[in-house]
Amino acid sequence: MGADSGRSRGTEGRFTQWLRRRPKQQPKADDAARLGLLLAVAEAGMPIAPAAYPAGYRCSCERIGCPTPARHPVSFAWQTQSTTDRAQIERWAADRPPANFITATGMVHDVLDVPLTAGRAALDRLLAAGVDVGPVAESGTDRMLFFTATRGTPDEEDEWWPCELDCHPETMDEHPGLRWHCRGSYVLLPPARLPGELDVHWIRGPENSLPDPLTLLESLTDACAQYADAAGESDLDHDSVAWPTRR
């Protein structure tokens, strides 16, 4: 009896110790998974840079009243800082594990950014039609991001053409419908955490090839028009789409 009781207590003690260790091990597994996704983006040629992240009910930038908490780069030099260098990305991820990341658009890829309801409808339609859709992400509860090849880069000025849908960080509030992130803009990159226990996550990962944006544009604009008609222009939340130009 005494020996059995001792073995039972010993087994219970080891089991309790194992349970206590698990919460400490889980973040390491999450960090490794996150790093793997970030490196997959870099391997696909899309440059990234560190961004802010949620700190309690505030933004890690500590700016009082930050208009876009956890959604903006940490450096004003984010365009030149953005990189696909594996060693640099590993250093950033190790130095600040909670950090989100942005990806700078217009160099290798663009992003067509649409209301979530419209994006889901368009994605179903595109896949049903057999269209080659590239990486797709959901951002919070209101936006869907379609990653495409870029229309041109700063080194190819003759190949680059402007569009009224072009969306820069300082003009986000002017584009409650379809936004075209190209040269000079960025989007928050999955996986990312947002305030209120929301996140940005992949629906279709970066292993999918970047399509020509024009192959998606008609379906996305049609879906956005239907979304606007259903919601009514007055119901669109312009404040929720404003991004800061300075901190």
C-alpha positions as a Python dict, from the first residue, in 0.01 Angstrom:
ca = {
    (1, 'M'): (0, 0, 0),
    (2, 'G'): (272, 239, 99),
    (3, 'A'): (480, 157, -210),
    (4, 'D'): (179, 195, -440),
    (5, 'S'): (92, 524, -274),
    (6, 'G'): (447, 644, -317),
    (7, 'R'): (449, 549, -686),
    (8, 'S'): (113, 726, -728),
    (9, 'R'): (244, 1041, -564),
    (10, 'G'): (559, 1021, -776),
    (11, 'T'): (357, 981, -1098),
    (12, 'E'): (125, 1262, -997),
    (13, 'G'): (421, 1485, -921),
    (14, 'R'): (579, 1424, -1261),
    (15, 'F'): (245, 1481, -1438),
    (16, 'T'): (191, 1808, -1250),
    (17, 'Q'): (541, 1922, -1341),
    (18, 'W'): (475, 1839, -1707),
    (19, 'L'): (153, 2043, -1706),
    (20, 'R'): (334, 2337, -1550),
    (21, 'R'): (600, 2325, -1818),
    (22, 'R'): (358, 2322, -2112),
    (23, 'P'): (260, 2693, -2107),
    (24, 'K'): (628, 2783, -2119),
    (25, 'Q'): (687, 2561, -2420),
    (26, 'Q'): (383, 2674, -2622),
    (27, 'P'): (506, 3027, -2703),
    (28, 'K'): (827, 2878, -2845),
    (29, 'A'): (622, 2659, -3077),
    (30, 'D'): (409, 2958, -3179),
    (31, 'D'): (720, 3168, -3239),
    (32, 'A'): (870, 2898, -3460),
    (33, 'A'): (549, 2868, -3662),
    (34, 'R'): (528, 3245, -3703),
    (35, 'L'): (891, 3266, -3814),
    (36, 'G'): (829, 2991, -4067),
    (37, 'L'): (542, 3188, -4221),
    (38, 'L'): (747, 3508, -4231),
    (39, 'L'): (1036, 3331, -4401),
    (40, 'A'): (796, 3177, -4654),
    (41, 'V'): (686, 3529, -4748),
    (42, 'A'): (1048, 3638, -4784),
    (43, 'E'): (1128, 3331, -4995),
    (44, 'A'): (842, 3432, -5224),
    (45, 'G'): (1029, 3760, -5277),
    (46, 'M'): (802, 3988, -5072),
    (47, 'P'): (1003, 4229, -4850),
    (48, 'I'): (900, 4276, -4488),
    (49, 'A'): (975, 4511, -4197),
    (50, 'P'): (881, 4520, -3826),
    (51, 'A'): (551, 4670, -3716),
    (52, 'A'): (380, 4762, -3391),
    (53, 'Y'): (176, 4511, -3191),
    (54, 'P'): (-95, 4512, -2922),
    (55, 'A'): (24, 4596, -2571),
    (56, 'G'): (-274, 4539, -2348),
    (57, 'Y'): (-543, 4776, -2470),
    (58, 'R'): (-289, 5006, -2633),
    (59, 'C'): (-36, 5003, -2914),
    (60, 'S'): (326, 4909, -2848),
    (61, 'C'): (430, 5247, -2996),
    (62, 'E'): (298, 5403, -2670),
    (63, 'R'): (146, 5692, -2860),
    (64, 'I'): (-163, 5810, -2674),
    (65, 'G'): (-461, 5768, -2904),
    (66, 'C'): (-268, 5585, -3176),
    (67, 'P'): (-517, 5584, -3467),
    (68, 'T'): (-406, 5244, -3600),
    (69, 'P'): (-282, 5039, -3304),
    (70, 'A'): (-67, 4740, -3403),
    (71, 'R'): (-109, 4818, -3775),
    (72, 'H'): (180, 5051, -3859),
    (73, 'P'): (558, 5015, -3912),
    (74, 'V'): (788, 5094, -3622),
    (75, 'S'): (1028, 5295, -3838),
    (76, 'F'): (976, 5592, -4069),
    (77, 'A'): (1234, 5421, -4294),
    (78, 'W'): (1016, 5114, -4348),
    (79, 'Q'): (1051, 5133, -4727),
    (80, 'T'): (1428, 5108, -4723),
    (81, 'Q'): (1428, 4881, -4418),
    (82, 'S'): (1205, 4619, -4582),
    (83, 'T'): (1401, 4310, -4676),
    (84, 'T'): (1384, 3945, -4773),
    (85, 'D'): (1714, 3866, -4598),
    (86, 'R'): (1661, 3554, -4387),
    (87, 'A'): (1921, 3642, -4122),
    (88, 'Q'): (1777, 3989, -4066),
    (89, 'I'): (1422, 3857, -4037),
    (90, 'E'): (1536, 3595, -3785),
    (91, 'R'): (1707, 3869, -3579),
    (92, 'W'): (1396, 4086, -3580),
    (93, 'A'): (1175, 3794, -3477),
    (94, 'A'): (1414, 3691, -3198),
    (95, 'D'): (1467, 4044, -3065),
    (96, 'R'): (1095, 4122, -3033),
    (97, 'P'): (880, 3807, -3041),
    (98, 'P'): (542, 3990, -3011),
    (99, 'A'): (611, 4218, -3308),
    (100, 'N'): (386, 4225, -3613),
    (101, 'F'): (535, 4277, -3960),
    (102, 'I'): (432, 4477, -4265),
    (103, 'T'): (517, 4403, -4625),
    (104, 'A'): (608, 4689, -4857),
    (105, 'T'): (412, 4676, -5181),
    (106, 'G'): (501, 4795, -5529),
    (107, 'M'): (841, 4631, -5555),
    (108, 'V'): (754, 4266, -5614),
    (109, 'H'): (386, 4250, -5531),
    (110, 'D'): (74, 4461, -5497),
    (111, 'V'): (-224, 4399, -5272),
    (112, 'L'): (-590, 4443, -5364),
    (113, 'D'): (-761, 4521, -5033),
    (114, 'V'): (-1140, 4487, -5020),
    (115, 'P'): (-1421, 4469, -4762),
    (116, 'L'): (-1436, 4119, -4615),
    (117, 'T'): (-1790, 4041, -4733),
    (118, 'A'): (-1706, 4145, -5089),
    (119, 'G'): (-1377, 3957, -5077),
    (120, 'R'): (-1535, 3631, -4972),
    (121, 'A'): (-1794, 3653, -5248),
    (122, 'A'): (-1529, 3735, -5508),
    (123, 'L'): (-1296, 3458, -5390),
    (124, 'D'): (-1571, 3196, -5423),
    (125, 'R'): (-1654, 3324, -5770),
    (126, 'L'): (-1290, 3327, -5885),
    (127, 'L'): (-1215, 2978, -5756),
    (128, 'A'): (-1534, 2839, -5910),
    (129, 'A'): (-1428, 2989, -6244),
    (130, 'G'): (-1086, 2825, -6219),
    (131, 'V'): (-900, 3155, -6196),
    (132, 'D'): (-544, 3132, -6061),
    (133, 'V'): (-586, 3318, -5730),
    (134, 'G'): (-267, 3388, -5539),
    (135, 'P'): (-213, 3439, -5164),
    (136, 'V'): (-518, 3571, -4978),
    (137, 'A'): (-546, 3689, -4617),
    (138, 'E'): (-822, 3805, -4385),
    (139, 'S'): (-751, 4114, -4174),
    (140, 'G'): (-960, 4147, -3860),
    (141, 'T'): (-1334, 4136, -3917),
    (142, 'D'): (-1355, 4382, -4205),
    (143, 'R'): (-1095, 4339, -4482),
    (144, 'M'): (-961, 4074, -4720),
    (145, 'L'): (-622, 4106, -4891),
    (146, 'F'): (-548, 3963, -5237),
    (147, 'F'): (-173, 3947, -5308),
    (148, 'T'): (-80, 3991, -5676),
    (149, 'A'): (221, 4061, -5892),
    (150, 'T'): (310, 4429, -5906),
    (151, 'R'): (229, 4652, -6203),
    (152, 'G'): (582, 4788, -6203),
    (153, 'T'): (874, 4885, -5982),
    (154, 'P'): (1069, 5209, -5929),
    (155, 'D'): (1333, 5067, -6168),
    (156, 'E'): (1075, 5025, -6442),
    (157, 'E'): (917, 5369, -6466),
    (158, 'D'): (796, 5315, -6823),
    (159, 'E'): (611, 5000, -6713),
    (160, 'W'): (431, 5167, -6422),
    (161, 'W'): (92, 5329, -6473),
    (162, 'P'): (-119, 5519, -6220),
    (163, 'C'): (-468, 5423, -6114),
    (164, 'E'): (-733, 5612, -5918),
    (165, 'L'): (-755, 5313, -5684),
    (166, 'D'): (-389, 5349, -5575),
    (167, 'C'): (-385, 5358, -5198),
    (168, 'H'): (-103, 5498, -4988),
    (169, 'P'): (-103, 5488, -4608),
    (170, 'E'): (-203, 5854, -4590),
    (171, 'T'): (-507, 5802, -4818),
    (172, 'M'): (-661, 5494, -4659),
    (173, 'D'): (-965, 5688, -4538),
    (174, 'E'): (-1044, 5784, -4898),
    (175, 'H'): (-1081, 5421, -5004),
    (176, 'P'): (-1352, 5246, -4801),
    (177, 'G'): (-1416, 5008, -5092),
    (178, 'L'): (-1141, 4864, -5311),
    (179, 'R'): (-786, 4976, -5227),
    (180, 'W'): (-490, 4902, -5452),
    (181, 'H'): (-169, 4897, -5252),
    (182, 'C'): (121, 4950, -5489),
    (183, 'R'): (438, 5159, -5478),
    (184, 'G'): (472, 5357, -5155),
    (185, 'S'): (220, 5155, -4956),
    (186, 'Y'): (216, 4852, -4727),
    (187, 'V'): (-16, 4603, -4560),
    (188, 'L'): (1, 4419, -4231),
    (189, 'L'): (140, 4072, -4296),
    (190, 'P'): (0, 3745, -4159),
    (191, 'P'): (36, 3620, -3899),
    (192, 'A'): (-36, 3937, -3700),
    (193, 'R'): (-225, 4020, -3381),
    (194, 'L'): (-472, 4306, -3359),
    (195, 'P'): (-636, 4467, -3055),
    (196, 'G'): (-949, 4297, -2928),
    (197, 'E'): (-808, 3945, -2984),
    (198, 'L'): (-841, 3985, -3362),
    (199, 'D'): (-575, 3882, -3609),
    (200, 'V'): (-453, 3876, -3968),
    (201, 'H'): (-424, 3525, -4108),
    (202, 'W'): (-372, 3345, -4436),
    (203, 'I'): (-664, 3192, -4625),
    (204, 'R'): (-431, 3095, -4910),
    (205, 'G'): (-64, 3101, -4817),
    (206, 'P'): (241, 3262, -4979),
    (207, 'E'): (330, 2936, -5153),
    (208, 'N'): (68, 3030, -5415),
    (209, 'S'): (209, 3216, -5716),
    (210, 'L'): (131, 3586, -5751),
    (211, 'P'): (-126, 3639, -6028),
    (212, 'D'): (-163, 3934, -6262),
    (213, 'P'): (-385, 4182, -6074),
    (214, 'L'): (-602, 4239, -6381),
    (215, 'T'): (-721, 3877, -6367),
    (216, 'L'): (-884, 3951, -6030),
    (217, 'L'): (-986, 4313, -6071),
    (218, 'E'): (-1321, 4272, -6247),
    (219, 'S'): (-1452, 4020, -5992),
    (220, 'L'): (-1330, 4233, -5702),
    (221, 'T'): (-1477, 4558, -5832),
    (222, 'D'): (-1811, 4388, -5905),
    (223, 'A'): (-1821, 4238, -5555),
    (224, 'C'): (-1731, 4574, -5399),
    (225, 'A'): (-2007, 4748, -5597),
    (226, 'Q'): (-2260, 4493, -5474),
    (227, 'Y'): (-2129, 4534, -5118),
    (228, 'A'): (-2164, 4914, -5139),
    (229, 'D'): (-2518, 4887, -5275),
    (230, 'A'): (-2616, 4649, -4994),
    (231, 'A'): (-2445, 4841, -4713),
    (232, 'G'): (-2525, 5192, -4829),
    (233, 'E'): (-2254, 5456, -4852),
    (234, 'S'): (-2355, 5604, -4515),
    (235, 'D'): (-2289, 5274, -4339),
    (236, 'L'): (-1923, 5256, -4442),
    (237, 'D'): (-1696, 5326, -4146),
    (238, 'H'): (-1442, 5576, -4281),
    (239, 'D'): (-1272, 5615, -3941),
    (240, 'S'): (-1183, 5247, -3931),
    (241, 'V'): (-971, 5273, -4247),
    (242, 'A'): (-756, 5577, -4166),
    (243, 'W'): (-382, 5502, -4140),
    (244, 'P'): (-135, 5750, -3991),
    (245, 'T'): (131, 5939, -4184),
    (246, 'R'): (332, 6012, -3871),
    (247, 'R'): (352, 5912, -3507),
}
